[in-house]
Amino acid sequence: MMEAAGTGDPELKRFIAAETQKQRFQGLVHQMTELCWEKCMEKPGPKLDNRSEGCFVNCVERFIDTSQFILNRLEQTQKTRGAFSETLSD
């Protein structure tokens, strides 16, 4: 007998959620690496010069700040929608 959609093993759900989170994180790291490489690396050499190193540090910090801002904004939006939905269902 098949289970209805959405009523699966809680351990499997946790595993899938963890793997999804890992995939998202890897995607962000890839995106950040590609963006900062294009922005900061003029000509690859045996080591980074001071300008490139500073550019990479700044780029990564801004990427993290921006990502955190977006996540916080989405969280606020979800909370607002949740409160609005609860109000409608009363």
MOPAC internal coordinates of N, CA, C and O (Angstrom, degrees):
PM7 1SCF
backbone

  N    0.0000 0     0.00 0     0.00 0    0    0    0
  C    1.4423 1     0.00 0     0.00 0    1    0    0
  C    1.5322 1   109.03 1     0.00 0    2    1    0
  O    1.2310 1   119.60 1   -47.53 1    3    2    1
  N    1.3140 1   118.37 1   132.47 1    3    2    1
  C    1.4558 1   123.43 1  -177.20 1    5    3    2
  C    1.5266 1   109.64 1   -87.93 1    6    5    3
  O    1.2310 1   121.42 1   -36.89 1    7    6    5
  N    1.3475 1   114.89 1   143.11 1    7    6    5
  C    1.4606 1   119.58 1   176.56 1    9    7    6
  C    1.5183 1   109.73 1   -81.38 1   10    9    7
  O    1.2310 1   120.86 1   -30.12 1   11   10    9
  N    1.3003 1   115.97 1   149.88 1   11   10    9
  C    1.4652 1   120.50 1   176.73 1   13   11   10
  C    1.5181 1   109.44 1   -66.63 1   14   13   11
  O    1.2310 1   120.67 1   -28.36 1   15   14   13
  N    1.3010 1   116.32 1   151.64 1   15   14   13
  C    1.4601 1   121.07 1   179.34 1   17   15   14
  C    1.5210 1   110.04 1   -58.39 1   18   17   15
  O    1.2310 1   120.70 1   -43.91 1   19   18   17
  N    1.3266 1   116.27 1   136.09 1   19   18   17
  C    1.4546 1   120.18 1   177.57 1   21   19   18
  C    1.5133 1   114.26 1    89.49 1   22   21   19
  O    1.2310 1   119.40 1   176.87 1   23   22   21
  N    1.3428 1   118.74 1    -3.13 1   23   22   21
  C    1.4588 1   120.84 1   179.25 1   25   23   22
  C    1.5229 1   108.98 1  -120.80 1   26   25   23
  O    1.2310 1   120.40 1  -117.78 1   27   26   25
  N    1.3170 1   116.85 1    62.22 1   27   26   25
  C    1.4546 1   122.15 1  -178.20 1   29   27   26
  C    1.5097 1   111.80 1  -102.52 1   30   29   27
  O    1.2310 1   121.74 1     6.79 1   31   30   29
  N    1.2976 1   114.27 1  -173.21 1   31   30   29
  C    1.4490 1   124.20 1   178.68 1   33   31   30
  C    1.5355 1   109.79 1   -64.16 1   34   33   31
  O    1.2310 1   119.45 1   -55.31 1   35   34   33
  N    1.3252 1   118.66 1   124.69 1   35   34   33
  C    1.4625 1   121.15 1  -178.93 1   37   35   34
  C    1.5373 1   112.16 1   -60.24 1   38   37   35
  O    1.2310 1   120.28 1   143.72 1   39   38   37
  N    1.3206 1   117.07 1   -36.28 1   39   38   37
  C    1.4687 1   119.95 1   178.78 1   41   39   38
  C    1.5264 1   111.02 1   -65.07 1   42   41   39
  O    1.2310 1   120.59 1   140.36 1   43   42   41
  N    1.3297 1   116.47 1   -39.64 1   43   42   41
  C    1.4649 1   120.76 1   177.25 1   45   43   42
  C    1.5252 1   110.30 1   -65.39 1   46   45   43
  O    1.2310 1   120.27 1   139.72 1   47   46   45
  N    1.3148 1   117.09 1   -40.28 1   47   46   45
  C    1.4676 1   120.95 1   178.15 1   49   47   46
  C    1.5244 1   110.62 1   -61.97 1   50   49   47
  O    1.2310 1   120.12 1   136.87 1   51   50   49
  N    1.3380 1   117.38 1   -43.13 1   51   50   49
  C    1.4638 1   121.05 1   178.48 1   53   51   50
  C    1.5255 1   110.47 1   -63.24 1   54   53   51
  O    1.2310 1   120.64 1   138.28 1   55   54   53
  N    1.3367 1   116.38 1   -41.72 1   55   54   53
  C    1.4625 1   120.71 1   179.01 1   57   55   54
  C    1.5242 1   110.63 1   -62.16 1   58   57   55
  O    1.2310 1   120.41 1   133.74 1   59   58   57
  N    1.3140 1   116.82 1   -46.26 1   59   58   57
  C    1.4688 1   121.04 1  -179.94 1   61   59   58
  C    1.5281 1   110.43 1   -63.69 1   62   61   59
  O    1.2310 1   120.12 1   138.95 1   63   62   61
  N    1.3261 1   117.38 1   -41.05 1   63   62   61
  C    1.4647 1   120.92 1   178.63 1   65   63   62
  C    1.5312 1   110.15 1   -63.42 1   66   65   63
  O    1.2310 1   120.16 1   137.56 1   67   66   65
  N    1.3271 1   117.29 1   -42.44 1   67   66   65
  C    1.4679 1   120.67 1   179.10 1   69   67   66
  C    1.5213 1   111.00 1   -64.65 1   70   69   67
  O    1.2310 1   120.11 1   137.30 1   71   70   69
  N    1.3250 1   117.40 1   -42.70 1   71   70   69
  C    1.4627 1   120.73 1   179.31 1   73   71   70
  C    1.5285 1   111.31 1   -66.54 1   74   73   71
  O    1.2310 1   120.65 1   142.66 1   75   74   73
  N    1.3129 1   116.37 1   -37.34 1   75   74   73
  C    1.4643 1   120.52 1   177.42 1   77   75   74
  C    1.5220 1   109.88 1   -64.44 1   78   77   75
  O    1.2310 1   120.49 1   138.33 1   79   78   77
  N    1.3260 1   116.67 1   -41.67 1   79   78   77
  C    1.4635 1   121.25 1   178.18 1   81   79   78
  C    1.5249 1   110.61 1   -63.36 1   82   81   79
  O    1.2310 1   120.07 1   138.13 1   83   82   81
  N    1.3266 1   117.48 1   -41.87 1   83   82   81
  C    1.4674 1   121.06 1   177.55 1   85   83   82
  C    1.5230 1   110.59 1   -61.55 1   86   85   83
  O    1.2310 1   120.80 1   137.30 1   87   86   85
  N    1.3165 1   116.07 1   -42.70 1   87   86   85
  C    1.4631 1   120.81 1  -179.73 1   89   87   86
  C    1.5367 1   110.65 1   -63.32 1   90   89   87
  O    1.2310 1   120.26 1   137.45 1   91   90   89
  N    1.3122 1   117.10 1   -42.55 1   91   90   89
  C    1.4655 1   120.71 1   177.96 1   93   91   90
  C    1.5212 1   110.94 1   -62.53 1   94   93   91
  O    1.2310 1   120.44 1   136.61 1   95   94   93
  N    1.3278 1   116.76 1   -43.39 1   95   94   93
  C    1.4529 1   121.01 1   179.61 1   97   95   94
  C    1.5335 1   110.70 1   -62.61 1   98   97   95
  O    1.2310 1   120.53 1   134.93 1   99   98   97
  N    1.3236 1   116.60 1   -45.07 1   99   98   97
  C    1.4618 1   120.27 1   178.67 1  101   99   98
  C    1.5232 1   110.82 1   -62.43 1  102  101   99
  O    1.2310 1   120.32 1   142.37 1  103  102  101
  N    1.3094 1   117.00 1   -37.63 1  103  102  101
  C    1.4606 1   121.12 1   177.21 1  105  103  102
  C    1.5249 1   111.72 1   -63.85 1  106  105  103
  O    1.2310 1   120.51 1   138.60 1  107  106  105
  N    1.3343 1   116.63 1   -41.40 1  107  106  105
  C    1.4671 1   120.68 1   177.57 1  109  107  106
  C    1.5207 1   111.53 1   -64.75 1  110  109  107
  O    1.2310 1   120.60 1   137.78 1  111  110  109
  N    1.3366 1   116.46 1   -42.22 1  111  110  109
  C    1.4622 1   119.96 1   178.74 1  113  111  110
  C    1.5248 1   110.01 1   -63.06 1  114  113  111
  O    1.2310 1   120.42 1   137.19 1  115  114  113
  N    1.3233 1   116.80 1   -42.81 1  115  114  113
  C    1.4669 1   120.64 1   178.20 1  117  115  114
  C    1.5288 1   110.63 1   -61.78 1  118  117  115
  O    1.2310 1   120.64 1   133.75 1  119  118  117
  N    1.3143 1   116.38 1   -46.25 1  119  118  117
  C    1.4654 1   121.17 1  -179.85 1  121  119  118
  C    1.5280 1   110.79 1   -61.77 1  122  121  119
  O    1.2310 1   120.50 1   135.72 1  123  122  121
  N    1.3291 1   116.65 1   -44.28 1  123  122  121
  C    1.4565 1   121.14 1   179.83 1  125  123  122
  C    1.5238 1   110.47 1   -64.07 1  126  125  123
  O    1.2310 1   120.09 1   135.69 1  127  126  125
  N    1.3212 1   117.43 1   -44.31 1  127  126  125
  C    1.4590 1   121.49 1  -179.81 1  129  127  126
  C    1.5213 1   110.85 1   -60.85 1  130  129  127
  O    1.2310 1   120.72 1   133.86 1  131  130  129
  N    1.3213 1   116.23 1   -46.14 1  131  130  129
  C    1.4672 1   120.25 1  -179.65 1  133  131  130
  C    1.5293 1   111.06 1   -63.50 1  134  133  131
  O    1.2310 1   120.36 1   133.27 1  135  134  133
  N    1.3142 1   116.92 1   -46.73 1  135  134  133
  C    1.4557 1   121.58 1  -178.92 1  137  135  134
  C    1.5307 1   111.49 1   -61.46 1  138  137  135
  O    1.2310 1   120.60 1   130.42 1  139  138  137
  N    1.3277 1   116.46 1   -49.58 1  139  138  137
  C    1.4646 1   120.11 1  -176.63 1  141  139  138
  C    1.5270 1   111.25 1   -70.08 1  142  141  139
  O    1.2310 1   119.99 1   145.43 1  143  142  141
  N    1.3211 1   117.63 1   -34.57 1  143  142  141
  C    1.4631 1   120.11 1   177.29 1  145  143  142
  C    1.5251 1   110.16 1   -61.95 1  146  145  143
  O    1.2310 1   120.64 1   132.17 1  147  146  145
  N    1.3244 1   116.39 1   -47.83 1  147  146  145
  C    1.4641 1   120.51 1  -179.83 1  149  147  146
  C    1.5243 1   111.75 1   -62.80 1  150  149  147
  O    1.2310 1   120.65 1   142.62 1  151  150  149
  N    1.3202 1   116.37 1   -37.38 1  151  150  149
  C    1.4613 1   120.85 1  -176.96 1  153  151  150
  C    1.5251 1   112.30 1   -76.19 1  154  153  151
  O    1.2310 1   119.82 1   142.14 1  155  154  153
  N    1.3185 1   117.94 1   -37.86 1  155  154  153
  C    1.4649 1   121.17 1  -166.99 1  157  155  154
  C    1.5289 1   115.84 1  -107.45 1  158  157  155
  O    1.2310 1   119.55 1   158.32 1  159  158  157
  N    1.3037 1   118.47 1   -21.68 1  159  158  157
  C    1.4586 1   119.53 1  -173.06 1  161  159  158
  C    1.5268 1   110.28 1   -98.57 1  162  161  159
  O    1.2310 1   121.04 1   -78.82 1  163  162  161
  N    1.3215 1   115.62 1   101.18 1  163  162  161
  C    1.4600 1   120.01 1  -179.83 1  165  163  162
  C    1.5214 1   110.90 1   -78.23 1  166  165  163
  O    1.2310 1   120.41 1   127.02 1  167  166  165
  N    1.3297 1   116.83 1   -52.98 1  167  166  165
  C    1.4619 1   120.62 1   177.93 1  169  167  166
  C    1.5200 1   108.33 1  -143.39 1  170  169  167
  O    1.2310 1   120.37 1   -65.30 1  171  170  169
  N    1.3361 1   116.90 1   114.70 1  171  170  169
  C    1.4647 1   120.52 1  -178.75 1  173  171  170
  C    1.5313 1   111.29 1   -60.12 1  174  173  171
  O    1.2310 1   120.93 1   -40.01 1  175  174  173
  N    1.2969 1   115.82 1   139.99 1  175  174  173
  C    1.4523 1   122.63 1   178.16 1  177  175  174
  C    1.5162 1   109.65 1  -141.59 1  178  177  175
  O    1.2310 1   120.30 1     8.37 1  179  178  177
  N    1.3132 1   117.03 1  -171.63 1  179  178  177
  C    1.4723 1   119.92 1  -177.73 1  181  179  178
  C    1.5284 1   112.83 1   -68.89 1  182  181  179
  O    1.2310 1   119.95 1   156.12 1  183  182  181
  N    1.3333 1   117.70 1   -23.88 1  183  182  181
  C    1.4708 1   120.29 1   175.89 1  185  183  182
  C    1.5229 1   109.25 1  -153.36 1  186  185  183
  O    1.2310 1   121.21 1   -16.32 1  187  186  185
  N    1.3331 1   115.29 1   163.68 1  187  186  185
  C    1.4655 1   120.47 1  -178.78 1  189  187  186
  C    1.5211 1   110.89 1   -78.59 1  190  189  187
  O    1.2310 1   120.79 1   -41.15 1  191  190  189
  N    1.3263 1   116.10 1   138.85 1  191  190  189
  C    1.4516 1   119.14 1   171.69 1  193  191  190
  C    1.5314 1   107.81 1   -81.95 1  194  193  191
  O    1.2310 1   120.71 1    -9.77 1  195  194  193
  N    1.3095 1   116.26 1   170.23 1  195  194  193
  C    1.4737 1   120.75 1  -176.27 1  197  195  194
  C    1.5253 1   112.29 1   -60.54 1  198  197  195
  O    1.2310 1   120.16 1   140.03 1  199  198  197
  N    1.3274 1   117.31 1   -39.97 1  199  198  197
  C    1.4642 1   120.76 1  -179.41 1  201  199  198
  C    1.5212 1   110.62 1   -63.32 1  202  201  199
  O    1.2310 1   120.20 1   132.14 1  203  202  201
  N    1.3378 1   117.22 1   -47.86 1  203  202  201
  C    1.4699 1   120.95 1  -179.43 1  205  203  202
  C    1.5177 1   111.25 1   -64.31 1  206  205  203
  O    1.2310 1   120.43 1   138.09 1  207  206  205
  N    1.3193 1   116.79 1   -41.91 1  207  206  205
  C    1.4639 1   120.44 1   179.62 1  209  207  206
  C    1.5247 1   110.56 1   -61.47 1  210  209  207
  O    1.2310 1   120.43 1   133.59 1  211  210  209
  N    1.3330 1   116.79 1   -46.41 1  211  210  209
  C    1.4645 1   120.72 1   177.88 1  213  211  210
  C    1.5115 1   111.79 1   -61.92 1  214  213  211
  O    1.2310 1   121.03 1   140.84 1  215  214  213
  N    1.3236 1   115.63 1   -39.16 1  215  214  213
  C    1.4691 1   120.26 1   178.62 1  217  215  214
  C    1.5280 1   110.69 1   -62.70 1  218  217  215
  O    1.2310 1   120.48 1   135.22 1  219  218  217
  N    1.3471 1   116.68 1   -44.78 1  219  218  217
  C    1.4591 1   120.39 1   179.65 1  221  219  218
  C    1.5244 1   111.38 1   -62.42 1  222  221  219
  O    1.2310 1   120.51 1   135.37 1  223  222  221
  N    1.3241 1   116.62 1   -44.63 1  223  222  221
  C    1.4685 1   120.44 1   179.80 1  225  223  222
  C    1.5233 1   109.82 1   -60.31 1  226  225  223
  O    1.2310 1   120.30 1   131.96 1  227  226  225
  N    1.3221 1   117.03 1   -48.04 1  227  226  225
  C    1.4597 1   121.59 1   179.62 1  229  227  226
  C    1.5333 1   111.11 1   -62.64 1  230  229  227
  O    1.2310 1   120.59 1   136.02 1  231  230  229
  N    1.3223 1   116.48 1   -43.98 1  231  230  229
  C    1.4629 1   120.98 1  -179.06 1  233  231  230
  C    1.5280 1   111.31 1   -61.01 1  234  233  231
  O    1.2310 1   120.65 1   133.12 1  235  234  233
  N    1.3284 1   116.37 1   -46.88 1  235  234  233
  C    1.4667 1   120.55 1  -179.85 1  237  235  234
  C    1.5251 1   110.30 1   -63.79 1  238  237  235
  O    1.2310 1   120.22 1   135.79 1  239  238  237
  N    1.3219 1   117.19 1   -44.21 1  239  238  237
  C    1.4680 1   119.83 1   179.33 1  241  239  238
  C    1.5189 1   111.71 1   -61.91 1  242  241  239
  O    1.2310 1   119.83 1   137.36 1  243  242  241
  N    1.3297 1   117.92 1   -42.64 1  243  242  241
  C    1.4655 1   120.73 1   178.68 1  245  243  242
  C    1.5273 1   110.81 1   -66.78 1  246  245  243
  O    1.2310 1   120.05 1   141.79 1  247  246  245
  N    1.3327 1   117.52 1   -38.21 1  247  246  245
  C    1.4575 1   121.44 1   178.49 1  249  247  246
  C    1.5317 1   109.96 1   -62.38 1  250  249  247
  O    1.2310 1   120.70 1   135.55 1  251  250  249
  N    1.3298 1   116.27 1   -44.45 1  251  250  249
  C    1.4630 1   120.76 1   179.43 1  253  251  250
  C    1.5295 1   110.06 1   -65.25 1  254  253  251
  O    1.2310 1   120.35 1   134.99 1  255  254  253
  N    1.3382 1   116.93 1   -45.01 1  255  254  253
  C    1.4759 1   120.51 1   178.15 1  257  255  254
  C    1.5238 1   111.11 1   -58.18 1  258  257  255
  O    1.2310 1   120.82 1   134.48 1  259  258  257
  N    1.3153 1   116.03 1   -45.52 1  259  258  257
  C    1.4668 1   120.84 1  -179.01 1  261  259  258
  C    1.5237 1   110.97 1   -64.92 1  262  261  259
  O    1.2310 1   120.62 1   135.44 1  263  262  261
  N    1.3284 1   116.42 1   -44.56 1  263  262  261
  C    1.4702 1   120.36 1   179.30 1  265  263  262
  C    1.5190 1   110.79 1   -61.33 1  266  265  263
  O    1.2310 1   120.61 1   136.60 1  267  266  265
  N    1.3419 1   116.44 1   -43.40 1  267  266  265
  C    1.4639 1   120.43 1   179.52 1  269  267  266
  C    1.5266 1   110.92 1   -64.57 1  270  269  267
  O    1.2310 1   120.20 1   138.89 1  271  270  269
  N    1.3304 1   117.23 1   -41.11 1  271  270  269
  C    1.4599 1   121.35 1   177.82 1  273  271  270
  C    1.5289 1   110.33 1   -59.81 1  274  273  271
  O    1.2310 1   120.39 1   134.58 1  275  274  273
  N    1.3241 1   116.85 1   -45.42 1  275  274  273
  C    1.4694 1   121.14 1  -179.09 1  277  275  274
  C    1.5176 1   110.47 1   -64.49 1  278  277  275
  O    1.2310 1   120.06 1   135.83 1  279  278  277
  N    1.3374 1   117.49 1   -44.17 1  279  278  277
  C    1.4602 1   120.15 1   178.81 1  281  279  278
  C    1.5282 1   111.39 1   -61.62 1  282  281  279
  O    1.2310 1   120.58 1   136.18 1  283  282  281
  N    1.3231 1   116.49 1   -43.82 1  283  282  281
  C    1.4693 1   119.67 1   178.30 1  285  283  282
  C    1.5224 1   111.17 1   -62.33 1  286  285  283
  O    1.2310 1   120.83 1   138.91 1  287  286  285
  N    1.3205 1   116.01 1   -41.09 1  287  286  285
  C    1.4708 1   120.55 1   179.71 1  289  287  286
  C    1.5246 1   110.63 1   -64.17 1  290  289  287
  O    1.2310 1   120.42 1   136.49 1  291  290  289
  N    1.3286 1   116.80 1   -43.51 1  291  290  289
  C    1.4719 1   120.23 1   177.96 1  293  291  290
  C    1.5210 1   111.07 1   -63.25 1  294  293  291
  O    1.2310 1   120.69 1   140.46 1  295  294  293
  N    1.3268 1   116.29 1   -39.54 1  295  294  293
  C    1.4638 1   120.32 1   178.58 1  297  295  294
  C    1.5218 1   110.64 1   -62.59 1  298  297  295
  O    1.2310 1   120.24 1   136.17 1  299  298  297
  N    1.3300 1   117.15 1   -43.83 1  299  298  297
  C    1.4674 1   121.32 1   177.90 1  301  299  298
  C    1.5258 1   110.72 1   -62.03 1  302  301  299
  O    1.2310 1   120.86 1   138.71 1  303  302  301
  N    1.3330 1   115.96 1   -41.29 1  303  302  301
  C    1.4636 1   120.57 1   179.13 1  305  303  302
  C    1.5201 1   110.67 1   -62.87 1  306  305  303
  O    1.2310 1   120.60 1   136.90 1  307  306  305
  N    1.3458 1   116.47 1   -43.10 1  307  306  305
  C    1.4656 1   119.93 1   178.91 1  309  307  306
  C    1.5227 1   111.21 1   -63.61 1  310  309  307
  O    1.2310 1   120.25 1   138.44 1  311  310  309
  N    1.3218 1   117.14 1   -41.56 1  311  310  309
  C    1.4647 1   120.44 1   178.63 1  313  311  310
  C    1.5214 1   110.81 1   -63.13 1  314  313  311
  O    1.2310 1   120.78 1   137.86 1  315  314  313
  N    1.3282 1   116.11 1   -42.14 1  315  314  313
  C    1.4604 1   120.79 1   179.51 1  317  315  314
  C    1.5196 1   110.21 1   -63.70 1  318  317  315
  O    1.2310 1   120.63 1   135.23 1  319  318  317
  N    1.3221 1   116.40 1   -44.77 1  319  318  317
  C    1.4725 1   119.58 1   178.18 1  321  319  318
  C    1.5034 1   111.39 1   -63.43 1  322  321  319
  O    1.2310 1   120.65 1   139.67 1  323  322  321
  N    1.3458 1   116.36 1   -40.33 1  323  322  321
  C    1.4633 1   120.34 1   179.01 1  325  323  322
  C    1.5167 1   111.24 1   -61.43 1  326  325  323
  O    1.2310 1   120.53 1   134.51 1  327  326  325
  N    1.3232 1   116.60 1   -45.49 1  327  326  325
  C    1.4652 1   120.89 1   178.69 1  329  327  326
  C    1.5199 1   110.34 1   -64.24 1  330  329  327
  O    1.2310 1   120.42 1   140.43 1  331  330  329
  N    1.3355 1   116.80 1   -39.57 1  331  330  329
  C    1.4642 1   121.02 1   178.89 1  333  331  330
  C    1.5295 1   110.26 1   -65.69 1  334  333  331
  O    1.2310 1   120.22 1   137.72 1  335  334  333
  N    1.3401 1   117.19 1   -42.28 1  335  334  333
  C    1.4612 1   121.04 1   179.33 1  337  335  334
  C    1.5279 1   111.38 1   -64.23 1  338  337  335
  O    1.2310 1   120.84 1   139.77 1  339  338  337
  N    1.3624 1   116.00 1   -40.23 1  339  338  337
  C    1.4596 1   119.94 1   178.49 1  341  339  338
  C    1.5234 1   110.31 1   -63.62 1  342  341  339
  O    1.2310 1   119.80 1   140.52 1  343  342  341
  N    1.3195 1   117.98 1   -39.48 1  343  342  341
  C    1.4509 1   122.67 1   178.86 1  345  343  342
  C    1.5216 1   110.68 1   -63.21 1  346  345  343
  O    1.2310 1   120.19 1   138.13 1  347  346  345
  N    1.3241 1   117.25 1   -41.87 1  347  346  345
  C    1.4614 1   121.50 1   179.59 1  349  347  346
  C    1.5207 1   112.15 1   -67.50 1  350  349  347
  O    1.2310 1   120.17 1   147.11 1  351  350  349
  N    1.3316 1   117.28 1   -32.89 1  351  350  349
  C    1.4578 1   119.39 1  -176.32 1  353  351  350
  C    1.5180 1   113.12 1   -81.84 1  354  353  351
  O    1.2310 1   119.85 1   170.26 1  355  354  353
  N    1.3420 1   117.90 1    -9.74 1  355  354  353
  C    1.4873 1   120.73 1   179.19 1  357  355  354
  C    1.4973 1   111.57 1   -73.88 1  358  357  355
  O    1.2310 1   120.10 1   180.00 1  359  358  357

